[in-house]
Amino acid sequence: MQPALRRGLGLSALGLLAIMVMWLRYLIDRDPHGAAVSLAPPPPGVALFRLTAIAVAVIAGSSLAISGVLLQALLRNPLASPFILGISAGAGLGVMIAISLTYDADAVARPASSSHGPAALLGALAVLGIVYLLGQRRGWLDPVSLVLVGVIVSAICGALIMLLHHLGPTTGLMQGKITRWMMGRIPEYPEPITLIAAGGLAVVGGAAGMVMGRAMDAATLSDDEARSVGLALGRLRVGLFILAGALTAGAVALCGPIGFVGLIAPHAARLLVGPRHTLLVPAAALVGIVIMVGADAGRQAIELGAGRLPIGVLTALIGGPAFIWLLRTGRGQA
Amino acid sequence: MSLVVDQLSLHYGQLRALEKISVQAKAGRITALIGPNAAGKSTLLKCIVGGLRPTAGCVLIDDRPAHRLSAATLARRIAYVPQRSVVSAAFTVREVVELGRYALPQSRARVDDALGRLDLIDVADRPFPSLSVGQQQRVTLARAVAQLSEDGHLLTDEPTSAMDLKHVRQSLQLLRRLADGGATVLIAIHDLARAVMISDETWLLAGARLVAAGETRKVMDLKRLESVFGVRFEWIERPGKTPILHAC
């Protein structure tokens, strides 16, 4: 089969799968008093919540996946992801600071309050700035230093999040909500402004990623070679960094820090459509949607006696082994 | 069309990687860049291609300072072949060669021509990482050929070091044809005998300095080579053919 045809079929199959998973999430329901799972159109009052949850999962999944593609291209490192580089943790720390500063009973009633978006963006960009500055050697951005600095900054941000959690309000409601947010969640009633802003970022990020596809292809060469074929590498890196940070911030503001989607989605997409970024960006976005919406549908069906599972737990349980499989089988090339 | 290196120095703190290099490469000629390990050959090529920022001095490409040219403008004048290419994605051979046209109008004909010249048509759809190092060197050379304009500058760093003999000969003949067509060809090379066979001119570097530059036979003075490389050499004359430089 011609490579172009195979890639086109791969992208179409992903689109179809994403629609099927969204439809499943719309229909799936569980009896609150038992374990019985049913598939039926929801009553009108519930349908809006379901559609909102689907929109949140679509935005967060596609944003994290596109962010992962951009970072892996930028750093020529198949392990790069918003999570590894500390961008998710930075955005999470921003939200945590906002929660601590603005805490009141009303604010915690809404999992994605209006202050979370800007706080997440500030946190993500601050971490990006730190990682960017510390990741340079002799004036050039060094991919290896960048990943190492990212891991360390991520650990520091994680510790600060836990510190704020420890020092924060001790009411059971607040602590419970923060704990669930830290594990990742799909809110059914997010702040509209956060939803719209994150959705807009996902659309802009996807379009910009596709436009920069050829440049990202050239960026897979070594620095000297990339420059020699005409790539303005410094400008591309700054652009990709900011875009990846903004996309991650949008996802974290909506759902909290969620790992593995930004790591696994680009790899899975590459298996279907190949490494060219113009096609890889939309394909990874679709895989991110399938993972997030699919995980959200899956947690409706799982009953462990403690309420619905946090989505971050499910994505890590699915994404972690899948990533190990990719590494072990050698299919996880950037 | 000219490539001039003017008083170029590159220092890493106390370490002097290049010291006041001034030299000019001529269009239509193949220039060999020779010298012992750590002489500064690859460093000089990287400075010319814009990958390293010189501490002092500059490179003039067609009378314009290279550091003031955009990456795209530079790519239209210079093509670069590193010793070992890095492609961190599973692109096919054809896709890697197409990257040579990144800053230029896409041209399937130029890509096909480059693939054909380097004997790569049969492996065009294979993933680049699955090839041997020698094959990868041919792909990298093909990428540069697809990029290079007729009167452009081709900078190569040991481009044939891992190739089999047939493809070494084929690649060197290709470099000769490119030079005959008007290109400036610069080749960093360790094999002095091969440098004599293929080059018109030679730059000899040692200890970060330019020791000599000019016609290859004049630069390859036996006493000078012995003092630079610490090995005795002799010429083996062949009637009607280029003499062979032999390390004793």
Interface residues (C-beta under 8 A of the other chain):
Chain A: P3 R76 N77 R138 G139 R214 A215 D217 A218 T220 L221 S222 D223 D224 E225 R227 S228 V229 G230 L231 A232 L233 R270 G274 P275 R276 Q333 A334
Chain B: Y12 K46 V49 G50 G51 R53 S70 A71 A72 L74 A75 R76 I78 A79 Y80 P82 S85 V86 V87 S88 A89 A90 F91 T92 E95 L99 G100 Y102 A103 L104 D125 P129 R143 Q147
